[in-house]
Amino acid sequence: MSKETERQRWQRNFADLLQELRVAQTGVQILFAFLLTLPFSNGFTRTSDFQKDVYIVALLSAAAATAMIISPVAFHRALFRQGRKPELVRFAHRMASGGLAFMLVSMVSAVLLITDFVLDRGIAFVLTAVTAVWFLTFWVFLPFARRNWGEDDIDDDDDDPQTLTGD
């Protein structure tokens, strides 16, 4: 089994991160587009002041998520062919993490907005809390609980095609 060089590892990390950002970018763009069109729908005039406040939180956090998740592209353009891949990967990691946090706020706020519009406020709060816990479970708790599993394993061994195929 051949070991990758440090440069190859940074290149692979960057490619992996780009794939993750593509998934997150699609989701946040769809949510942001929905939120941008919502005030122009007929029923929006019936929203309460509380619902409008929740809408603003959802909209601004979706905008922040969009900016952070797309920012590695602009950073890459600025650093293109300068041999600064490690810096780019570290920056992109921070932006992806921050963008996911804002995306979580936006999604939970959007759930609260819609459930409060169609249901009793108490039920809306319960459903929103369940939604928040659900997202936190899969986006925070499970990944961090998994971080220490197999600490003795070689770094990124599961990404090695030879390990996966048994060759």
C-alpha positions in Angstrom: 0.0 0.0 0.0 1.5 3.3 -1.0 1.4 6.3 1.3 0.2 9.6 -0.1 2.4 12.7 0.2 1.4 15.7 2.2 0.5 17.5 -0.9 -1.7 14.6 -2.1 -3.4 14.5 1.2 -4.2 18.3 1.1 -5.5 17.8 -2.5 -7.7 14.9 -1.4 -9.0 16.8 1.6 -9.8 19.7 -0.6 -11.7 17.5 -3.1 -13.6 15.8 -0.2 -14.5 19.2 1.2 -15.7 20.5 -2.2 -18.0 17.4 -2.5 -19.5 18.2 0.9 -20.0 21.9 0.1 -21.8 20.9 -3.1 -24.4 19.0 -1.1 -24.8 21.8 1.5 -24.9 24.5 -1.1 -27.8 23.0 -2.9 -29.8 22.7 0.2 -29.2 26.2 1.5 -29.8 27.7 -1.9 -33.2 26.0 -2.1 -34.1 27.1 1.4 -32.9 30.7 0.7 -34.9 30.8 -2.6 -38.0 29.7 -0.8 -37.6 32.3 1.9 -36.9 35.0 -0.6 -40.2 34.3 -2.4 -42.3 33.8 0.8 -43.3 37.5 1.4 -44.7 37.7 -2.1 -47.2 34.9 -1.5 -50.8 35.8 -0.8 -50.9 34.3 2.8 -47.9 36.2 4.0 -50.0 39.3 4.9 -51.8 37.2 7.5 -48.5 36.5 9.5 -48.2 37.8 13.0 -45.4 40.1 14.3 -43.8 37.0 15.9 -43.9 35.1 12.6 -42.4 38.0 10.8 -39.6 38.2 13.3 -39.0 34.4 12.9 -39.0 34.9 9.1 -36.3 37.6 9.4 -34.2 35.2 11.5 -34.7 32.4 9.0 -33.9 34.7 6.0 -30.8 36.3 7.4 -29.4 33.0 8.7 -30.0 31.4 5.2 -28.2 34.4 3.7 -25.3 34.0 6.1 -25.2 30.2 5.4 -25.2 30.8 1.7 -22.3 33.3 1.9 -20.2 31.0 4.1 -20.8 27.9 2.1 -20.0 29.6 -1.2 -17.0 31.6 0.2 -14.4 28.9 -0.4 -15.0 29.3 -4.1 -14.0 33.0 -3.9 -11.1 32.2 -1.6 -9.9 29.5 -4.1 -10.1 32.0 -6.9 -8.0 34.5 -4.9 -5.4 31.8 -4.0 -5.4 29.9 -7.3 -2.0 28.5 -8.2 -0.2 30.0 -5.3 0.5 26.6 -3.6 -1.6 27.5 -0.5 -3.9 24.5 -0.5 -3.4 23.9 3.3 -4.6 27.4 4.1 -7.5 27.0 1.6 -8.6 23.7 3.2 -8.5 25.1 6.7 -10.5 28.2 5.6 -13.0 26.1 3.7 -13.5 23.8 6.7 -14.2 26.8 9.0 -16.6 28.3 6.5 -18.4 25.0 5.9 -18.8 24.5 9.7 -20.1 28.0 10.2 -22.4 27.8 7.1 -23.9 24.5 8.5 -24.5 26.3 11.8 -26.4 29.1 10.1 -28.2 26.6 7.9 -29.4 24.8 11.1 -30.7 28.1 12.5 -32.4 28.9 9.2 -34.1 25.5 8.9 -35.3 25.4 12.4 -36.6 28.9 12.1 -38.4 28.0 8.9 -40.0 25.1 10.7 -41.1 27.4 13.5 -42.5 29.9 11.1 -44.6 27.4 9.1 -45.8 25.4 12.1 -46.7 28.5 14.0 -48.6 29.7 10.9 -50.7 26.5 10.6 -50.8 25.1 14.1 -51.2 26.3 17.7 -48.1 28.0 19.0 -47.5 25.4 21.7 -47.5 22.6 19.2 -45.3 24.6 16.9 -42.7 25.1 19.7 -42.7 21.3 20.4 -42.4 20.3 16.8 -39.6 22.9 16.3 -37.7 21.7 19.4 -38.0 18.1 18.1 -36.7 19.3 14.7 -33.8 21.1 16.3 -32.9 18.0 18.4 -33.1 15.8 15.2 -30.7 18.1 13.3 -28.4 18.4 16.2 -28.3 14.7 16.7 -27.2 14.0 13.1 -25.1 17.1 12.5 -23.4 17.5 15.9 -23.9 14.8 18.5 -23.3 11.7 16.3 -20.3 13.1 14.4 -18.6 14.2 17.6 -19.4 11.0 19.4 -17.8 9.2 16.4 -14.6 11.3 16.4 -12.9 9.1 19.0 -13.9 5.7 17.6 -10.9 3.8 16.2 -8.3 6.3 17.4 -5.6 3.7 16.9 -6.5 3.4 13.2 -4.3 5.0 10.6 -5.6 8.5 9.6 -8.1 8.3 6.8 -7.6 4.6 6.3 -11.3 4.2 5.4 -10.7 6.5 2.4 -8.0 4.3 0.9 -9.4 2.3 -2.0 -7.0 -0.6 -1.2 -8.4 -0.8 2.4 -12.0 -0.8 1.0 -11.3 -3.5 -1.5 -9.0 -5.6 0.6 -6.2 -5.4 -1.9 
